[in-house]
Amino acid sequence: MSYRLGVDVGGTFTDLLLVNEKSGQTWSAKVPSTPADQSIGVLNGIKRVCERAGIDPSAIDHVMHGTTVATNTVLTGTGARCGLVTTKGYRQVLQIARSYVPGGLGGWIIYNKSLPMAPLACTIEADERVSAKGEVVKRLDEKALRSGLRKLKAQNIEALTVSLINSFANPANERRVREIAQEEMPGTPVSISSDVVPEMQEYERTVTTVANSYVRPRVDRYVNNLKAKLGQVAKDVKLHILRSDGGLASASSAAEYPVNLLMSGPAGGVTGALWVAVQAGFPNLLTVDVGGTSTDVALIQGGQPRLRRETTVGDVTVRASSVDIRTVGAGGGSIAHVPELTKALRVGPQSAGADPGPAAYNRGGTEPTVADANIVLGYLPEMQKLGGDMVLNRPLSHAAVKKVGDALGLNVKQAAQGIYNIVNENMVGALRLVSVEQGYDPRDYALIAFGGAGPLHANALSRLLGSWPSIIPPGPGVLCALGDATTAVRDERARTYVRKFSETSAKEIDKILKTLAVDASKGLEEEGVKKSEIKTSYQVDLRYHGQGLRLTVEVNLAELQKKGLKAISDKFDEEHKRLFTFALPLEHELVTLRSAVQGQGIKIKRQPLAQGGSSPKAAVVGKQKSYMEGKDVTAIVYDRAKLKAGNKVAGPAIVMEMDSTTVILPKHTGHVDKSGCILIYPDNYKAPKKGAPRKSGKK
């Protein structure tokens, strides 16, 4: 009997979900993360989840892992010392970059541009030239190159990037530079842009490949270290790493192209939320993943998460496909503070993390955090242990939050309510980025909240946005691990193809897309994926001729063959109107063609929840004094494991489970459905009819 394990490593906790591949039965565990060496936390979690399942770890044959190693390397600036080889005349490509300053007009005053990941002092030029058509205009001067590489070697370069002009059209010179570099600098990892991102635009191609080199040594060490430790407990285990686009990469591919992992951790949550949405019958979702350090949000439209062709971490933007996830520094460990100058309460982005953690963890933390505020508000019942076994020190939480109250002239409950309200507004700000600012009305979407702290804030977030219902999935604290376990191996291939519609044909595009799909499928077949299980999708990046902006649209080959290029242009015009309210009477121009292939994920067979009446009385385990909406209330506390389908949990209420806690506010009711989800609606809520004015649901 074989088992598959999903592992999600967060800033505070490591979540695991074990799946029996034959029966679909699952077991979960949550253990503290170990920032100094994340693999230790993973092994601790494996031991615990296997004990719960009653199996030996050697029975695990697949581990699917969402990791933040690449992300944190960029955010903390702890990557490799990178060297860069450019074409002669392009040495300052990273310094020139793009003329974009975040923050509007005020950004010009306060924006501090970060230094490139490959400094100018570690950049050399290769005397060579390839034309945009791929013709070798000037052959590579190998003697001069060797001299430059020796100088880089003397600067203790840890990773090397090669990004030559127009290499996407002809990679021959880049490949030769790599061969020479491996001779001159043996053991130094070399990333070439024609392998990492073979697309036009030299800056985007260069910064993406440099980012790959920057995180590559650290990711390589982590992946190999984890693989070795997993091999000690499960000899023949296969390790896959979650990609930013929600698919899986082999351990070797992840180590070689880690730039595709920058959104690895958050992508698992979106995949898990999508799986739950199918069970609950909600194809349009706003996802909210609240962890200990941050909140990740995304939008799912028609059962498909929106993908971006760029990934942004901090102020670094690279050209790598990812689920359109926005992150804000608002989590259970976010620290609340009152600046002396403004006397205005702030929450985050600083976080207490896992060590020392919130004051309640009793590990030396003294700063007031969102978790401490939730304890003061009575949202984490006194009979509950965090993660199933962590005892919370409640007096320490009160002492920490009191510091905020003293600074603002408020009592401790009012201070805690202020912290709770502000962190909710921070989360709403991120949700607006994936909805309102992209032309989507949040009132057309349900809101699904997960992560250890998500269900504590879900009801309040839905009230602010008018997004109903608030969906609390079963096991919300380990939903990211569920996403890791249920996803499939994925790969893609792209080709720059700049042509006006008058210069090409639907037949030519169809031929190129199919060729790219065959090439992309080879990697999946090497991973043991059967041809019959491979699903292929096609996209094109295009624009109006003369326009700099590019938009990505999906391509249906059957429609392309039937309607011709109009099948693409109509979708582009529709998307342009949605984003900018207008379309232009200009000729369309293709920029990039892309084929993505994905295998089949495992199917988990969850039994429907046992049917019960409307009364949840059998699940009541006590009462809790709480503070909701500025008033003292007595909340009924429920054990989620005892709830039945059809139960209606009226607020104020608190629902406990091993990995999370759900808060249901007064004048709201949680409806338990057959899939085990809790669907929270305002009392007397009526779903708006199609085309009718909506009601926000706020009270």
MARNU-405212 format. One record per residue: y, x, z of N, C-alpha, C in turn; residue in three letters. Coordinates in steps of 0.1 Angstrom, whole numbers, plus 5000, padded with zeros to 4 digits. Atoms other than C-alpha are relative to their C-alpha. Example, Ala and Ser with C-alpha at 12.3 -4.5 7.8 and 13.67 -1.06 7.14 Angstrom:
BEGIN
498850095000495551235078501250095000ALA;498949915000498951375071501149925008SER;
END
This chain:
BEGIN
498850085000500050005000501250095000MET;498849925001503450144990501249935006SER;498850064994506850105006501250074994TYR;498849955005510350154993501149995011ARG;499049994989513250255016501450014994LEU;498649995003516950185011500850065012GLY;499349934989519250415031501550004996VAL;498549995002523050375034500650075012ASP;499349914990524950645053501549975000VAL;498550034998528350525066500650105010GLY;499349914991530950695087499649995014GLY;500350024986529750545119498549975002THR;501550034999526150405113499350034987PHE;500949985012523250485090499149885001THR;500850125001521550165078498850024992ASP;501249985007517950145066499349864998LEU;500750125003515949865049498750054994LEU;501349975005512149915044499449884993LEU;500550115007510449705018498550034996VAL;501349995005506749645013500049954985ASN;499950035014506549654975499149894995GLU;501050105004503549434973500349865005LYS;499850134994504449154997501549965000SER;498650034999508249184997500549995014GLY;499650014986508349185035501050125003GLN;498949904997511349385050500150025015THR;499649964986512249565082501350084999TRP;498749935000515649705091500250085012SER;499649924989517149965114501450054998ALA;498649955000520650085123500050115011LYS;499949894991521150425139501450074999VAL;498749935002524350635146499950114989PRO;500049895010525350865117500250135007SER;499849874995525351235122500850084990THR;499149945010528451375104499750144997PRO;500249865002527551735109498850034990ALA;501149995009524251685090499449864998ASP;500450145002523651335076498549984999GLN;501450015002520051405069499349985014SER;500650034986519351405107500049855003ILE;499950154997520651045110499049934991GLY;501050065009518450955080498650005006VAL;501349984994515351095096499849925013LEU;500150094988516150925129499849864996ASN;500250145004516450595111498649984994GLY;501450015005513150655092499049985011ILE;501050014988511350705125500149865006LYS;499850134993512850385140499549894991ARG;500450125008512250155110498550004997VAL;501549995002508650285105499349955013CYS;500650054988507950215142500049855000GLU;499950155000509149855137499149944990ARG;500950055010507049815106498550035004ALA;501349964996504049975123499350084989GLY;500649925010503450225095500450155002ILE;499649855000503450605091501050034989ASP;499049965010506450755072499450054987PRO;500749955013503950905047499749894991SER;500350115009503450555033501249974991ALA;498850035008506950555019499950094987ILE;500149925012506850654982501450014992ASP;498749995007510450584971501149985011HIS;498850014992513750644989501349984991VAL;498850025008516950494974501250025010MET;499049964990520050644990501449994995HIS;498650015003523650554989500750105009GLY;499449894992525750855000501550014998THR;498649985001529350935007500350155000THR;499749864999528951315006501050044989VAL;499149975011530751344972501449955003ALA;498750064997533451104983500850085011THR;499449934989534151275016500450154997ASN;499749875005534151614999501450004994THR;498750015006537051504978501149975010VAL;499050054990538851325006500550115010LEU;499749904990538651615030500450134994THR;499649885007539351885004499150125004GLY;500949894996536252085014499050034989THR;500949975011534752134979500050154997GLY;500249865004533852454961501350064995ALA;498949925006536352724950499650004985ARG;500450025014536352634913500850094990CYS;499449935011537052844882500049904988GLY;499950095012538152684849500250084988LEU;499849945013537852794813500549904990VAL;499450095010540152624788500250074987THR;499749945013541052684752501450075001THR;498849925000543852934746501249904997LYS;498850095002547252754751499949875009GLY;500250124992545852484775499750045015TYR;500349954987545652684807500649915011ARG;499450084990548052444825499749854999GLN;500350145002546252124816499949925013VAL;500050084988545652024852501349995007LEU;498750014994549152104863500949904993GLN;499250105008550751904835499549865003ILE;500650134996548351614841500649884993ALA;499450125005549751264835501249975008ARG;498850044993553251144843499949875007SER;500250124992552250894869500250035015TYR;499749984985553650864905499749875006VAL;500350124993552150604928501149965009PRO;499150054990554250384950501349954995GLY;498850055006556950254926501150105001GLY;498849915001560450394925500150095012LEU;500049924988560250514961499150125000GLY;501049905000557250724952500650144995GLY;499449885004559550974935500650085011TRP;499449944989561051054968498950055010ILE;501049974989557951054991498750054995ILE;501449965005555051144968499950155000TYR;500349855000553551484975498750014992ASN;501249985009551251574946499150115006LYS;501049914995548051734957499750114990SER;500349885009546952074943498849974992LEU;501250025009544452074914498850065007PRO;501249954994540852134924499650134995MET;500249875006540752434901501450064999ALA;498749955000543852644909500350084987PRO;499649925012545852814881499650145001LEU;500449864999545053154895498550024997ALA;501449995003541353074889499749944986CYS;500150065013541952944853500150114989THR;499949905011541253164822500049924987ILE;500050065013541653094785498950064991GLU;501049955010538953124758500749994987ALA;499449995014540253234724499149944990ASP;500950085009538652964703500749884996GLU;499450135004539452644685499149924991ARG;500750105007537652334673500949894996VAL;499150115005539352064652499549875006SER;500450134995539351694661498849944993ALA;501150055008536751644634498750085003LYS;501149924996534451904650499850134992GLY;500149875008535152194626500450125009GLU;499649884993535152544641501150074993VAL;498849945007538652664632500150145004VAL;500049864995538452984653498750025008LYS;501249964993535253144665500350065014ARG;499749954986534953234702500050155001LEU;499949864997536153574712499250035012ASP;501049984989533153664734500450125009GLU;499649894993534454004744501149975010LYS;498950034991537753874759499549905010ALA;500550104991535853584775499250075012LEU;500849934989533453824794501050075009ARG;499049934991536454024807500749905009SER;499450114991538053694820499049955011GLY;501050054991534853584836499750105011LEU;500249904989534453914855501149995010ARG;498850014991537953864869499849885009LYS;500350124992536953514881498950035010LEU;501149964991533753654896500550085012LYS;499449924990535853894916500849925010ALA;499250094991537753594931499049915008GLN;501050074993534453464946499949854996ASN;500250145005534153154924498749945004ILE;501350064996531552914937499549904990GLU;500450095010531452684907501050024988ALA;499249985012532752704871500049884991LEU;499950115010534052444847500450054987THR;499749975014534252474809500549884993VAL;499550115006536552234792500950044988SER;499349955012537552324756500649894992LEU;499350115008539852124733499049954989ILE;500850065010537951884711498550035001ASN;501449974998534551984725499149874999SER;500850125001533551614725499549984985PHE;500450015015533451644686499050114996ALA;500949895003531551974686499850095013ASN;500149934987530152124719499550144998PRO;500749875002528852454703500750115008ALA;499349904993531652674717499949995016ASN;500250024986531352524752498650055005GLU;501349964996527652574753499850164999ARG;500049865001528152934742500750075012ARG;499349964988530652984770499149995012VAL;500950014988528152854795498950115000ARG;501049905000525453094783500650145004GLU;499449884996527853384787500350005015ILE;499750014986528953264821498850025009ALA;501349994992525353244833499550145000GLN;500349865000524953604822500950085009GLU;499049934992528153724839500049965015GLU;499950064986527953504870498749935003MET;501350064997524253444877500049925013PRO;500050074988523653174902501149905003GLY;498850094999527053004898499849884992THR;500250125008526652644887501249984990PRO;499050025011528452574854500049864995VAL;499950135006529652234843500850004987SER;499250005013530752174807500449864997ILE;499550145002532851874797499249924990SER;500750075011530751794766498749945006SER;501150064993527851714790500449905010ASP;499650094989529751554818500749874995VAL;499250125006532151324798500450044986VAL;499649975014532051374760500949904993PRO;499050095006535151174753501350074998GLU;498749955003538651234740500950005012MET;499049984990541751314760499750115009GLN;500449884993541651664773500350005015GLU;499750004986543251604807498949925008TYR;501050084993540851324817498750075000GLU;501349945001537851514804500050135009ARG;500049884992538951834822500049975015THR;499950034986539851674856498649945005VAL;501350064996536551484856498950115001THR;501049904999534451794849500350105011THR;499649914988536452004875499549935012VAL;500450084988535751724900498450015002ALA;501449985000532051754891499650145006ASN;500249864995532152134898500450015015SER;499549994986534152084930499049955010TYR;501050064990531551864947498650044998VAL;501449975004528452004930499350085010ARG;500849924991527452284954499749925013PRO;500350074987527852064985499049884998ARG;500950115003526051764969498650064998VAL;501249945003523351994956499350045013ASP;500649954987522752144991499549875008ARG;500450124992522651795007498849934994TYR;501250075007520251644981498850085002VAL;501249924998517851934983499650015014ASN;500349994985518051955021499349875004ASN;500650134997517351575023498649994994LEU;501350015007514551604998498950085007LYS;500949924993512951885017499649935013ALA;500350074987513151695050499249884998LYS;500850125003511851375035498550054996LEU;501349955003508951585021499150035012GLY;500849974988507951685056499449885007GLN;500650124994507351325067499349914989VAL;500650075011506451175033499850094988ALA;500249885009504851435011500449974985LYS;499850035014505051264976501249914997ASP;498950105002508251064981500950044989VAL;499049985011510651024952501449965005LYS;498750024996514351044960500949964989LEU;499050045010516950854940501349975007HIS;498750024995520650844946500849894993ILE;499350115006522850544940501350054993LEU;498949965008525450594913501249915003ARG;498850084998529050464914500049864992SER;500150135007528150194888499049915004ASP;501050094995525450044909498650034996GLY;501449975004522450204892499550125008GLY;500649894993520150484904500050124991LEU;500249875007520050854894498950075007ALA;501049914994517251094900500750105009SER;499449904991517751354927500650124992ALA;499649895008518051624900501349974992SER;498850055008520551424879501249995010SER;498950024991522651344910500550145004ALA;499649874996522751714920500850074988ALA;499349945012523851814884501349934996GLU;498850085004526351534878500549925012TYR;499650074989527651444912501349924999PRO;498850075002530951314898499749854998VAL;500450145002528950994891499649935013ASN;500450064986528350944929501249975009LEU;498850014991531950914941500149875007LEU;500050134994531450544948498649965003MET;501550024998527750574956499849905012SER;500250084988527950424992500549864998GLY;499550145001530150114985499349924989PRO;500650075011528350034953498749925005ALA;501250064995525149954973500349865006GLY;499750134994526949674992500249894989GLY;499850105010528049504960498749954994VAL;501350045006524549514946499249915010THR;500750084990523149374979500749865000GLY;499350135000525849094979499649924988ALA;500450075012524949004943498649945002LEU;501450054998521248974953500149875009TRP;499850124991522248734982500649884993VAL;499350115007524548534959499149924991ALA;500950075008521748454936499249905008VAL;500850094991519748314965500849885005GLN;499250114994522648114979500749914989ALA;499550085011523847984945501550014998GLY;498649985002527348134944500250124990PHE;499949895009527948334912501450075000PRO;498749945000531648404918500450035015ASN;499949954986532348614949501150115001LEU;499249884995534848834967499150065011LEU;500849934990532849094986500850085010THR;499349934989534049245019499050085008VAL;500949924992532149535034500850085010ASP;499249944990533649625067499150095009VAL;500749904992532249945083500850055011GLY;499349944988533350175111501350064996GLY;498949925004535850365090500949934990THR;499250065011536950155060499449874997SER;500550135006536649825042500050024985THR;500149995015535449815006499949864995ASP;500050145006536149504985499750014985VAL;500350015015535049394950500049864996ALA;500150135005534949094928498849994990LEU;501150035008531848944912500349874992ILE;499650115009532448714882498849964992GLN;501150055008529648494868498750085003GLY;501249934996526948694887500050144995GLY;499949865004528249034874501150075006GLN;498849934994530349284893500850064989PRO;499149935010533349414874499950155001ARG;500149865000533049764863501350064994LEU;498849925005535850024857499550124993ARG;500449885007535750314834500750125007ARG;499449894992537650524860499649985014GLU;500350004985536850614896501150075007THR;498949934992539550694921499650025014THR;500349964986539050874954501250075005VAL;498749934996542250954973501049994988GLY;499150005011544651054946499450074988ASP;500849945011541951194923499449894992VAL;500650105009541050974893499250074989THR;500949945010538151074871499449894991VAL;500650095010536550924840498549995003ARG;501450034997533250794854499949855004ALA;500250144998531950444854499749965015SER;500250044986532050264887500249855002SER;499750144997531949914902501550005005VAL;498650014997535549804906500249975015ASP;499950024985535749864944501450065004ILE;498749944994539049914963499750025015ARG;500349964986538950074997501350015008THR;498949994991541350045026499650055014VAL;500449944987541350235059500149905011GLY;500150114990540449935080498649975003ALA;501350034996537249925099499949995015GLY;500250024985535749885134500550125008GLY;499649894993536750235143501550044997GLY;498649975003540350215129500850005013SER;499249994987542850325156501349934999ILE;498750074999545750105166501050095008ALA;499049924993548950275176501449944997HIS;498650055000552650205182500950124998VAL;499149895001554950465167501349995008PRO;498850004991557750565191501349964992GLU;498850035008560350535163500249864997LEU;499950145005559650185150499649905010THR;500550094991557850025179499249884993LYS;500750105008555849835153498550035000ALA;501449974999552049805157499450034986LEU;500749965012549949985131498550015003ARG;501449994998546249985126499450084988VAL;500549915010544550265107501150084993GLY;501349985005543950445084499250105009PRO;500749914991543050695112498849935006GLN;501250074995539550625125499350095011SER;500849924990537550725156498750044995ALA;501249965006534550745134498849985009GLY;501250014992531050795149500150095012ALA;499949914989532051075172501550055002ASP;500650064988533651015196499849854999PRO;500150145001533950655183501049925008GLY;499150094991535750355199499850035015PRO;500049974986536450375236498749945006ALA;501250074995533550125242498750084999ALA;501249925001531050375230499750105011TYR;500149914988531650585261499650144996ASN;500449865004531450915242501350095000ARG;498849924999534951035251501249954992GLY;498950065007537050815228500949935010GLY;499050074991540250685245501049924992THR;499050085008542250545216499549864997GLU;500450145003542250165210499749984986PRO;500450025013540350065180499849854997THR;500350145004539549735161498849955008VAL;501250044992536149735178500349975014ALA;499650034986537749755212500849875001ASP;499250125000540149475203499049884999ALA;501050115001537149255193499349985013ASN;500650024987535549325227501049935009ILE;499050064991538749235245500149854997VAL;499950145004538948905225498849925003LEU;501250074997535448825235499149974988GLY;500850035012533948835200498750075000TYR;501349934999531149075210499549965014LEU;500550054987529248885238499550105009PRO;500449914990528449055270498550035000GLU;501549985000524749005265499650084988MET;500449935013524849185231500150155001GLN;499949865001524049545225500250044985LYS;499649965014525549715194498850074993LEU;501249945007522849795168498749975006GLY;501350034993520249645191499850075013GLY;500349924988520349915218501250075006ASP;498949924995523850055223500849915010MET;499250074990525449935256501450034999VAL;498649985002529149885253500750015014LEU;499249994987531549995281501349924998ASN;498950105002533949695282501350045007ARG;498849964994536349825308500850114993PRO;499349905008537150125286500749944989LEU;499350075011538049895258501349935005SER;498850074994540449695280501050115003HIS;499049894997542050025292500750054988ALA;499549955013542450145256501049914994ALA;499150105006543949825243501249975008VAL;498850024991546249795273501150094997LYS;498949905004548150105260500849944989LYS;499250065010549149905230500849895005VAL;499350114993550049605251501250055008GLY;498949954992552249815274501150054991ASP;499049955009554049975244500849884993ALA;499450115006554749625230500549895009LEU;499750104990555349435262499249884999GLY;500950115001552349215257498850025010LEU;501249984992549249145278498950054991ASN;501149935007545949295268499449914989VAL;500650105010544648975250501049994988LYS;499050015011547848945230500050124991GLN;500149885008547649305220498850014991ALA;501350005008544049265209500149914988ALA;499850105011544948955189500950064989GLN;499149945010547749155172499250104992GLY;500849905007545349435163499149934990ILE;500950075008542849185149500849944988TYR;499250065011545549005128500550104990ASN;499549905010546949315113498950074992ILE;501149945008543649465103499549904990VAL;500450105010542849135086501050004988ASN;499049995011546149155066499850124992GLU;500449885008545149505056498949984990ASN;501250045008541849375043500449914988MET;499550095010543649095024500750074989VAL;499349925010545849345007499150064990GLY;501049945009542749514993499449894991ALA;500650115008541249184982500949954989LEU;499050045010544449094963500050104988ARG;500149905011544049414943498949974990LEU;501150045009540749294929500049864995VAL;499950145004541748934925501349974994SER;498750055005545348824922500650104990VAL;499349915009546649144906499250034987GLU;500749995013543949124879499849864993GLN;500050135006544548764871499049905005GLY;501050084994541948604893500549935012TYR;499550084989542748324918498950015011ASP;501149984990540848404951499549865005PRO;500550134996540548024957498949954992ARG;501250035009538048014929498850075004ASP;501149924996535748244948499649985014TYR;500550004986533548234978500250155005ALA;499849874994533948525002498750045008LEU;501249964993530848715013500350135008ILE;499649894991531348955043498750065006ALA;501249934994528849215055500550145005PHE;499749894992528749555071499949965014GLY;500150044986528549575108501149925005GLY;498850074994532049435114500449894990ALA;499550105009532449205083500049865005GLY;500050134995531248885099501049975011PRO;499050024989533748935128501349954994LEU;498750035006536548895103500049904988HIS;500250085012535148675075500749875001ALA;499450134999536348335088501650024999ASN;498549985000539948475093500450044986ALA;499749965014539948635058500049884991LEU;500050125009538948315041501149915003SER;498950094997541648125059501350064993ARG;498849945005544248375047500049994984LEU;500150005015542948365010499749864995LEU;500450135006541748005007498750024993GLY;501349985007538348144996498949945009SER;501150064993535547915007498849984992TRP;500249974986532947935019500150145003PRO;500349864996532748245040498550015001SER;501549995000529148355034499650125009ILE;500549904992527448555061498550014997ILE;501449995005524148685046499150045012PRO;500949954990521048755067500050155000PRO;499949864999521149105080501250064994GLY;498849955006524749175071500350145002PRO;499849864997524849505088499250104992GLY;500949915008522149645065500049964985VAL;500050055013523149475033500150114989LEU;499949885010524149805016498750064998CYS;501349945002520749935023499149914992ALA;500850095008519249625008500450024985LEU;499649975013521349694977499450124994GLY;500749885004520050044976498649984996ASP;501550015002516449934978499749914988ALA;500350105010516749654952500550044986THR;499449975012518649834925499050094991THR;500949935009517150024895500750124994ALA;499549885007517450354876500949964988VAL;499050045011520450344852500650134994ARG;499349885006522050584827500849944988ASP;499250055011524550554799500450124991GLU;499549905009525750744768501249944993ARG;498850045006529150734752500450094989ALA;499649925011530750854720501449964996ARG;498650035005534450884711499949974985THR;500050055014534950694678501349934997TYR;498750055002538550654670500149954985VAL;499950065013538750414640500749865001ARG;499550135002540950124630499049914994LYS;501150095005538949814622499950014985PHE;500050005015539949854585499250134995SER;500649875004538250204586498550005004GLU;501450004996534850094599499449864997THR;500750135002532349804599499149975012SER;500950044989530249604623498650074998ALA;501349945002527149754607500050155005LYS;499949864995528350114615500050005015GLU;499950004985529150024651498749965006ILE;501450044996525749854655499150125000ASP;500949885001524050164643500250105010LYS;499649894990525950404666499549955014ILE;500350064986525450174697498550015002LEU;501550004998521650154691499550155001LYS;500449864999521450534686500350055014THR;499749964987523250584719499149955010LEU;500950064991520950344736498650075000ALA;501349935001517850534724500150135008VAL;499849874993519350864737500049975015ASP;499950034986520150704771498749965006ALA;501350044995516650554774499150115003SER;500949894998515050894773499950045015LYS;500049964985516150974809499249905008GLY;500750104992514750644822498550024998LEU;501449985003511450704804499450125007GLU;500549894993511151044820499849975015GLU;500250054986511550864854498949915002GLU;501150094999508550654846500349864997GLY;499750135003510350344835499449964986VAL;500650055012508450144809501149954990LYS;499050055010510250064776500249855001LYS;499950154999509549694781500949965012SER;499250044988511449704814501450054999GLU;498749955001514549874801500949894994ILE;499050095005517549644797501350084995LYS;498949935006520449754775501249924998THR;498850075002524049654774501050104993SER;499149935009526849764751501549975003TYR;498650024998530549814756500850094990GLN;499149925008533449944735501450005007VAL;498749984995536850074746500949994987ASP;499150025011539649954722501449975004LEU;498650024997543349904719500649944987ARG;499350025013545949784694500550134994TYR;499649885006546750044669501550045004HIS;498749954996549650254682500249985015GLY;499950034986549050144718499250115008GLN;500749904992548150394746498949935009GLY;501050074991546350134769498749974993LEU;501350045005542650084764499349905009ARG;500750094992540549794776498550004995LEU;501450005003536749774778499549864999THR;500650135002534849474764498550014998VAL;501550005002531149384764499849964985GLU;500450035013529449374730498649944999VAL;501350065002526649134721499750034985ASN;500449955013524849284691499749884990LEU;500350125009523748944678501349944995ALA;498750065004527348814678500750104990GLU;499349905009528549144662499449984986LEU;500650025014526049094633500449874994GLN;499750135006526948734629501549984997LYS;498650025001530748734634500850134995LYS;499349885004531549094625500950055011GLY;499149944990534349284642500849905007LEU;499350104992535948964652499349965013LYS;500850024987533248934679500650095010ALA;499449914991534949234695501549975002ILE;498650024999538649164687500449875008SER;499750134992538548804701499950025015ASP;500149974985537248934735501150085005LYS;498949914996539849204736501349925001PHE;498850085000542648954728500049915013ASP;500150084989541348724755500350075013GLU;499849914988541249004781501450045001GLU;498649965000544649124771501049895005HIS;499250114995546148774776499849975015LYS;500350034986544448734810500850105008ARG;499349904992545949064822501550004998LEU;498649985003549349064805500749874994PHE;499550135005549748694793500349994985THR;499750015015550148784756499050094993PHE;500749915010548348934726500950044989ALA;499149955011549949134698499449984986LEU;500550025014549649074661499950134993PRO;500249865006548549434654498550024998LEU;501349975003545449584640499350065012GLU;500749944988542749674666499450134996HIS;500549875002541450024670499050045011GLU;501049964991538250144685500350145006LEU;499849874994538350444709498650065004VAL;501249954995534950484726498949894999THR;501250095000531450324721499150055011LEU;500849964988529050314750498849915001ARG;501350084997525450204757499550045014SER;500549984986524150154792498649945001ALA;501450044999520450124800499649995015VAL;500450024986518850004833498649955001GLN;501350054998515349954845500049875009GLY;500150114992514049674867500050045015GLN;500049984985514749664905498849935006GLY;501150074993512149554930500449865004ILE;499850144997511849184937499549985015LYS;500450034986511949094974499749855002ILE;500450144998510148774983500349965014LYS;499750054987511948625012499649865001ARG;500550144997510448315027501349915003GLN;498950094997512848015028500149985015PRO;499950024986514247955063499449865004LEU;500650134996512347685082501149895002ALA;499050115000514047345080500149945014GLN;499850064987515647195111501049894999GLY;499050105001518046925120501450065000GLY;498649955001521846945121500450075014SER;499649944987521947045158499350145002SER;500549874998521647415165499750035015PRO;500149994986521047355202498850105004LYS;501249914997517647545202500450154999ALA;499649865002519447865192501150055010ALA;498949974990522047855221499450105010VAL;500449914990521748155244501050025011VAL;499049994989524948125265501349964995GLY;498650035003528648095265500850135002LYS;499249884999531448355261501549965000GLN;498650034999535048335272500750094989LYS;499449935011537048425241501549964999SER;498650035003540648435228500249994985TYR;499950035015541148275194501349934997MET;498850065005544348195176501049985011GLU;499050014989546448265207499649925012GLY;500450094989544448045231498750055006LYS;501349974994541648095256499149894997ASP;501050105003538547915245498650055006VAL;501449974996534847895255499249994988THR;500850005012532647995226498549995003ALA;501450014998529047895224499350124992ILE;500749885006526748195217498649964995VAL;501250045007523848155193499250134997TYR;500949905005520848375185499649974985ASP;500250045014520748385147498549994996ARG;501550005004516948445146499449865003ALA;500550134996516548095162500649894992LYS;499450115008518747905137499149964989LEU;500850065010517147675112500849954988LYS;499350065012518147555077500449865003ALA;499550134997520347255080500849995013GLY;499250004988521847355114501550014997ASN;498549995002525647315117500650055013LYS;499449934988527347555141501549985000VAL;498650034999530647425151500850105008ALA;499249904992533447665162500849935011GLY;500249854999534447815184498650045004PRO;501449964998531147995182499850144996ALA;500349865003529648345181498550004998ILE;501449995004526348415163499650155001VAL;500449864999524548735174498750034992MET;501249955006521948935156500050155002GLU;500249864996520649295158501150094994MET;499149915007523049445133501449954998ASP;498750055002526149235134500349885009SER;499650124993528148945150500949924992THR;499250105007529648635134500949925009THR;499150084992532748465147500449884991VAL;499650125006533348105138501149945008ILE;498850044993536847995146500049855003LEU;499950144997537847655161500449924987PRO;499750095012538047365135499350054988LYS;500849955011535447545113498649985004HIS;501450024997531747495110499150094991THR;500949925007528947725099498849924996GLY;501250085005526247555077498950104996HIS;501149915002522947735077499249954988VAL;500850055012521247715042498650055000ASP;501449975000517647755032499750154997LYS;500149855002518248125022500350085012SER;499649934988519348205057501450045002GLY;498549974999523048245049500749905009CYS;499150094992525648095072501349984991ILE;498850045009528347915050501049945009LEU;498950054991531547865070501149934992ILE;498950095006533947585059500949955011TYR;499150074991537047435075499449865002PRO;500450144998536247095091500749914990ASP;499450105010536746805066500450074987ASN;499749945013536847055037499449934989TYR;500550065012536546905003500350104988LYS;499849915011535947124973500949944989ALA;499150065010538747074947499349974987PRO;500550035013537846904915500550094989LYS;499649905011537947114883501449954994LYS;498750035006541547124871501049945010GLY;499150064990542946964903500750105009ALA;499449904991545447134926499150045012PRO;500949954989543647344953500749995013ARG;499549994986544047324990499550135006LYS;500349874996544047655007498950005011SER;501050004989541847545037500650055012GLY;499449954987544347685062500349885009LYS;499750104990544947495094501350035006LYS;
END
